[in-house]
Structures are given as C-alpha cells and as structure tokens.
Amino acid sequence: MLPDLTHVEPSNSAIVVIDVQNDFVSGSLAVRDAEQIISTINALLTLPFALKVGSQDYHPANHISFARNHAGKKEFDKITIFPPAELVAGMPEDERPLEALDQVLWPVHCVQDTFGVAFVDGLEHEGLEVVRKGCDVGVECYSAFEDPWGLTNTGLKDKLKNKEISNIFVVGIAGDYCVKFTALDAKKHGFRTFVIKDAVKSVSDEGTEWIEMTKAGVEIIDTAEELLTSKIFSQ
C-alpha cells in the first residue's frame, strides 16, 4: 500500500541510490540478485525528483573493515573498533564519542580508483550527485550521511538542505546495511523517509531490516510501480 503522499511533491523530494557498484553486484562482495533491481531504479530515476544522489563505498586499500588487514582474522569475523584517535584529538574530552562498535570484516571491496568502486554498467547514473563514504581508513560508514560516531560526513545532509528537500526515497544495496543505515539517519535528521522495497536487495533473507526501519518511522513502499503511477509524480 502506498503511504499518504499528500504533501510530497517533486520539488521537495530526492532519490538516494545506495551503492549500486560493481563489487556489490558482480564483484568481491556481490549481493545475490542485485542486478535485478537496476531497471527498477532506472525507471525511478526518470521521475522529476528535485535532487538525485548516488552513494559509493570508497575505501582506501588498508581500510579497517577488510579482513586481510587484520592478522589471524577471516572474512566475516567480527572485531571491536573504537573512534580513531586522530579524529577525536581536537575534541573536548566530554564530547568525544566513546562507544565501541562491532565491525564485520569484509572481503576487500570498493577500493578507491578501482573497477569495483564504479557504478555498474546499465545504471543510468548520469546526472546523479555523488557522495562517497568509508573514505577514512579507521572509520566504517554504512550510512550515506555519516559514520556511526558522527566524526566524518559525506556532505549529503547539506546537499539536501540546500535544495530544501523534505522527502527522501531510498533504494539500492544492501538493504540490511547501507540502505538501512542511510534511511535511519535520514529519519534522524528530520527528513520524511521512504524505502522502495522492490528497488532494494539485502545480504540476508531474514528481513529484520524492514521491521527496524518501520519502528524508526521509515515508510516502506512495496513496489516502485506504486510511485511510478502515482499522481504526485505524473503531474
């Protein structure tokens, strides 16, 4: 069922396409059937959104999330990471984030200036404003807005605010990681947030990401067709 879009207009809406990159579709960290959502995303990109954004994982080769950078660790093991000292050094002690985070150790993926980092062939990415994340060696960043500690940001929030965006439609890869955390951050920052379910692919089949997003107030649109045929975007 399509949510009530009474106050949604193209002029105050953005689409954010998450990580439709070679490594997540056919490369080292490919998500099953991810290629199946490309045509759906392309159809959504024909709608007259005021802003169209594409995010990219963009890691240095020695990134903290790569298993090969941790002696004795295997891919998909977990470690505990802390806010990098160099990023908190200039902050007052009472403002420094202290929370330790569990970190999944991934295969090497989306390394800067490699084939794996590029948008996949077939994605109509011309005209997308690109934001890159995970660029700092010691910080994982699933969200297209910022890392979990808020120490680094991609500039996405400012892009949206500058365009006076109120509503964000999120699609892409992977639903249980970067799509979910982007949607949760969008909601946290005060945007009305929608995720289009059939324009998303997840790593796991468990589906807990949809429950978590819904509990946080993110609105789920079951099919892109509902939006493509709505009067809101066909005016």
ZABA-997009 format. One record per residue (C-alpha): residue in one letter; x, y, z. Coordinates in Angstrom, 3 decimals. Example, Ala and Ser with C-alpha at 12.3 -4.5 7.8 and 13.67 -1.06 7.14 Angstrom:
{type a&px 12.300&py -4.500&pz 7.800}
{type s&px 13.670&py -1.060&pz 7.140}
//
This chain:
{type m&px 0.000&py 0.000&pz 0.000}
{type l&px 1.305&py 3.438&pz -0.938}
{type p&px 1.745&py 5.804&pz 2.045}
{type d&px -0.159&py 9.078&pz 2.062}
{type l&px 1.823&py 11.394&pz -0.225}
{type t&px -0.442&py 14.419&pz 0.129}
{type h&px 2.398&py 16.798&pz 0.979}
{type v&px 5.006&py 15.147&pz -1.218}
{type e&px 5.961&py 16.975&pz -4.392}
{type p&px 8.829&py 16.510&pz -6.861}
{type s&px 10.137&py 19.946&pz -5.872}
{type n&px 10.738&py 18.871&pz -2.263}
{type s&px 11.782&py 15.273&pz -2.867}
{type a&px 15.056&py 13.458&pz -3.535}
{type i&px 16.018&py 9.937&pz -4.511}
{type v&px 19.166&py 8.443&pz -2.992}
{type v&px 20.618&py 5.436&pz -4.840}
{type i&px 22.809&py 3.453&pz -2.474}
{type d&px 25.987&py 1.690&pz -3.637}
{type v&px 24.950&py 0.215&pz -6.996}
{type q&px 28.608&py -0.540&pz -7.657}
{type n&px 30.451&py -3.303&pz -9.466}
{type d&px 31.740&py -5.007&pz -6.329}
{type f&px 28.241&py -5.216&pz -4.820}
{type v&px 26.598&py -6.524&pz -7.993}
{type s&px 29.115&py -8.910&pz -9.564}
{type g&px 32.386&py -8.438&pz -7.696}
{type s&px 34.052&py -9.381&pz -4.437}
{type l&px 31.046&py -8.633&pz -2.209}
{type a&px 28.195&py -9.305&pz -4.617}
{type v&px 24.680&py -9.339&pz -3.188}
{type r&px 22.512&py -12.095&pz -4.618}
{type d&px 20.248&py -10.953&pz -7.484}
{type a&px 21.352&py -7.331&pz -7.113}
{type e&px 21.344&py -6.897&pz -10.890}
{type q&px 17.575&py -7.446&pz -10.866}
{type i&px 16.842&py -4.042&pz -9.320}
{type i&px 18.808&py -1.939&pz -11.815}
{type s&px 15.975&py -1.499&pz -14.306}
{type t&px 13.588&py -0.609&pz -11.477}
{type i&px 15.992&py 2.033&pz -10.177}
{type n&px 16.418&py 3.414&pz -13.696}
{type a&px 12.646&py 3.781&pz -14.018}
{type l&px 12.537&py 5.682&pz -10.720}
{type l&px 15.341&py 7.957&pz -11.911}
{type t&px 13.087&py 9.161&pz -14.744}
{type l&px 10.795&py 10.801&pz -12.192}
{type p&px 11.270&py 14.551&pz -11.691}
{type f&px 12.960&py 14.498&pz -8.298}
{type a&px 14.495&py 17.828&pz -7.308}
{type l&px 17.713&py 16.018&pz -6.385}
{type k&px 19.117&py 12.648&pz -7.447}
{type v&px 22.036&py 11.283&pz -5.441}
{type g&px 24.204&py 8.209&pz -5.838}
{type s&px 26.376&py 6.962&pz -2.977}
{type q&px 29.581&py 4.988&pz -3.347}
{type d&px 31.613&py 2.986&pz -0.886}
{type y&px 35.098&py 4.418&pz -1.479}
{type h&px 37.657&py 2.692&pz 0.722}
{type p&px 41.426&py 3.014&pz 0.958}
{type a&px 43.196&py -0.314&pz 0.419}
{type n&px 44.151&py -0.505&pz 4.112}
{type h&px 40.605&py 0.101&pz 5.355}
{type i&px 39.735&py -1.174&pz 8.817}
{type s&px 36.783&py -3.216&pz 7.526}
{type f&px 38.912&py -5.511&pz 5.311}
{type a&px 39.703&py -8.901&pz 6.836}
{type r&px 43.071&py -9.050&pz 5.117}
{type n&px 44.220&py -6.054&pz 7.157}
{type h&px 43.849&py -7.971&pz 10.448}
{type a&px 46.330&py -10.753&pz 11.169}
{type g&px 44.698&py -14.024&pz 12.102}
{type k&px 41.209&py -12.896&pz 11.150}
{type k&px 38.977&py -14.375&pz 8.449}
{type e&px 36.354&py -12.778&pz 6.258}
{type f&px 33.083&py -12.255&pz 8.140}
{type d&px 34.759&py -12.473&pz 11.546}
{type k&px 33.921&py -9.595&pz 13.889}
{type i&px 36.211&py -7.258&pz 15.779}
{type t&px 35.634&py -4.295&pz 18.083}
{type i&px 36.594&py -0.867&pz 16.792}
{type f&px 36.888&py 2.487&pz 18.546}
{type p&px 36.797&py 6.107&pz 17.364}
{type p&px 40.177&py 6.827&pz 15.699}
{type a&px 42.402&py 8.890&pz 17.967}
{type e&px 43.392&py 11.290&pz 15.193}
{type l&px 39.747&py 12.203&pz 14.566}
{type v&px 38.898&py 12.927&pz 18.201}
{type a&px 42.205&py 14.516&pz 19.209}
{type g&px 40.941&py 18.080&pz 18.865}
{type m&px 37.606&py 17.495&pz 20.581}
{type p&px 36.867&py 18.368&pz 24.219}
{type e&px 37.039&py 15.182&pz 26.266}
{type d&px 33.387&py 15.378&pz 27.322}
{type e&px 32.319&py 15.499&pz 23.657}
{type r&px 34.403&py 12.594&pz 22.416}
{type p&px 32.390&py 9.539&pz 21.355}
{type l&px 33.430&py 6.590&pz 23.492}
{type e&px 31.164&py 3.876&pz 22.132}
{type a&px 32.917&py 0.781&pz 20.861}
{type l&px 31.335&py -0.861&pz 17.830}
{type d&px 31.248&py -4.372&pz 16.446}
{type q&px 32.775&py -4.469&pz 12.983}
{type v&px 32.221&py -7.215&pz 10.420}
{type l&px 35.412&py -7.958&pz 8.500}
{type w&px 34.599&py -7.963&pz 4.803}
{type p&px 36.370&py -9.123&pz 1.675}
{type v&px 38.303&py -6.314&pz 0.026}
{type h&px 35.755&py -4.244&pz -1.882}
{type c&px 35.187&py -0.840&pz -3.457}
{type v&px 38.809&py 0.231&pz -3.226}
{type q&px 39.402&py 3.783&pz -4.387}
{type d&px 40.166&py 4.171&pz -8.106}
{type t&px 39.447&py 0.533&pz -8.982}
{type f&px 36.860&py -1.092&pz -11.249}
{type g&px 34.938&py -2.381&pz -8.240}
{type v&px 34.103&py 1.096&pz -6.997}
{type a&px 32.395&py 2.251&pz -10.213}
{type f&px 28.660&py 2.324&pz -10.763}
{type v&px 27.544&py -0.748&pz -12.690}
{type d&px 27.043&py -0.653&pz -16.423}
{type g&px 23.349&py -0.276&pz -17.074}
{type l&px 22.649&py 2.082&pz -14.192}
{type e&px 21.546&py 5.444&pz -15.572}
{type h&px 23.867&py 7.334&pz -13.266}
{type e&px 24.480&py 10.398&pz -15.432}
{type g&px 23.157&py 13.369&pz -13.507}
{type l&px 23.493&py 11.759&pz -10.089}
{type e&px 25.243&py 13.876&pz -7.491}
{type v&px 27.818&py 11.514&pz -5.997}
{type v&px 28.620&py 11.185&pz -2.309}
{type r&px 31.401&py 8.867&pz -1.135}
{type k&px 31.659&py 7.115&pz 2.199}
{type g&px 34.091&py 4.962&pz 4.124}
{type c&px 36.979&py 7.076&pz 2.849}
{type d&px 38.781&py 7.285&pz 6.201}
{type v&px 40.992&py 4.299&pz 6.939}
{type g&px 39.795&py 3.847&pz 10.529}
{type v&px 36.066&py 4.503&pz 10.163}
{type e&px 33.373&py 2.259&pz 8.714}
{type c&px 30.479&py 4.172&pz 7.196}
{type y&px 27.397&py 2.292&pz 6.034}
{type s&px 25.187&py 5.388&pz 6.002}
{type a&px 25.348&py 7.785&pz 3.070}
{type f&px 25.197&py 10.616&pz 5.632}
{type e&px 27.897&py 9.942&pz 8.213}
{type d&px 29.740&py 7.333&pz 10.223}
{type p&px 28.153&py 5.953&pz 13.436}
{type w&px 30.167&py 8.315&pz 15.632}
{type g&px 29.434&py 11.395&pz 13.535}
{type l&px 33.152&py 12.070&pz 13.060}
{type t&px 33.050&py 12.115&pz 9.261}
{type n&px 30.235&py 13.109&pz 6.933}
{type t&px 29.672&py 12.905&pz 3.206}
{type g&px 28.009&py 16.276&pz 2.683}
{type l&px 24.674&py 14.634&pz 1.836}
{type k&px 22.743&py 16.431&pz 4.551}
{type d&px 23.921&py 19.804&pz 3.264}
{type k&px 23.043&py 18.890&pz -0.329}
{type l&px 19.511&py 18.035&pz 0.752}
{type k&px 19.089&py 21.116&pz 2.919}
{type n&px 20.418&py 23.396&pz 0.171}
{type k&px 17.751&py 22.051&pz -2.200}
{type e&px 15.068&py 22.435&pz 0.516}
{type i&px 14.350&py 18.718&pz 0.396}
{type s&px 11.772&py 17.357&pz 2.830}
{type n&px 11.239&py 13.834&pz 1.490}
{type i&px 13.824&py 11.177&pz 0.672}
{type f&px 13.255&py 7.981&pz -1.302}
{type v&px 16.000&py 5.406&pz -0.713}
{type v&px 16.845&py 2.476&pz -2.998}
{type g&px 19.866&py 0.264&pz -3.682}
{type i&px 22.264&py -2.163&pz -1.986}
{type a&px 22.301&py -3.597&pz 0.620}
{type g&px 19.010&py -3.362&pz 2.448}
{type d&px 20.303&py -4.692&pz 5.749}
{type y&px 23.393&py -2.482&pz 5.796}
{type c&px 23.867&py 0.709&pz 3.807}
{type v&px 20.234&py 1.213&pz 2.767}
{type k&px 19.000&py 0.678&pz 6.321}
{type f&px 21.550&py 2.947&pz 7.985}
{type t&px 21.018&py 5.665&pz 5.387}
{type a&px 17.261&py 5.552&pz 5.943}
{type l&px 17.646&py 5.614&pz 9.723}
{type d&px 19.975&py 8.619&pz 9.519}
{type a&px 17.638&py 10.405&pz 7.108}
{type k&px 14.809&py 9.991&pz 9.584}
{type k&px 17.064&py 11.089&pz 12.458}
{type h&px 17.940&py 14.266&pz 10.559}
{type g&px 14.271&py 15.162&pz 10.164}
{type f&px 13.508&py 14.062&pz 6.626}
{type r&px 10.385&py 12.120&pz 5.785}
{type t&px 11.934&py 8.891&pz 4.601}
{type f&px 10.678&py 6.203&pz 2.252}
{type v&px 12.376&py 2.970&pz 1.167}
{type i&px 11.114&py 1.288&pz -2.000}
{type k&px 11.176&py -2.417&pz -1.255}
{type d&px 11.442&py -3.890&pz -4.742}
{type a&px 14.290&py -1.499&pz -5.577}
{type v&px 16.419&py -2.902&pz -2.726}
{type k&px 18.431&py -6.107&pz -2.321}
{type s&px 19.728&py -7.355&pz 1.020}
{type v&px 22.518&py -9.687&pz 2.093}
{type s&px 20.286&py -11.695&pz 4.441}
{type d&px 16.818&py -13.091&pz 3.803}
{type e&px 15.755&py -12.593&pz 7.417}
{type g&px 14.033&py -9.264&pz 6.740}
{type t&px 14.710&py -7.723&pz 10.130}
{type e&px 15.845&py -4.501&pz 8.460}
{type w&px 12.266&py -3.761&pz 7.383}
{type i&px 10.996&py -4.176&pz 10.927}
{type e&px 13.772&py -1.956&pz 12.299}
{type m&px 13.198&py 0.781&pz 9.749}
{type t&px 9.431&py 0.730&pz 10.239}
{type k&px 9.825&py 1.011&pz 14.019}
{type a&px 12.001&py 4.095&pz 13.471}
{type g&px 9.293&py 5.751&pz 11.381}
{type v&px 10.681&py 4.995&pz 7.927}
{type e&px 7.828&py 4.388&pz 5.481}
{type i&px 8.008&py 1.362&pz 3.203}
{type i&px 6.695&py 1.433&pz -0.360}
{type d&px 6.209&py -2.137&pz -1.554}
{type t&px 6.704&py -1.608&pz -5.278}
{type a&px 8.222&py 1.088&pz -7.437}
{type e&px 5.175&py 0.818&pz -9.685}
{type e&px 3.085&py 2.406&pz -6.933}
{type l&px 5.249&py 5.504&pz -7.105}
{type l&px 5.706&py 5.468&pz -10.878}
{type t&px 1.953&py 5.540&pz -11.406}
{type s&px 1.073&py 7.936&pz -8.589}
{type k&px -0.446&py 11.291&pz -9.470}
{type i&px 2.230&py 13.037&pz -7.383}
{type f&px 4.997&py 12.403&pz -9.908}
{type s&px 2.914&py 12.361&pz -13.076}
{type q&px 1.657&py 15.939&pz -12.837}
//
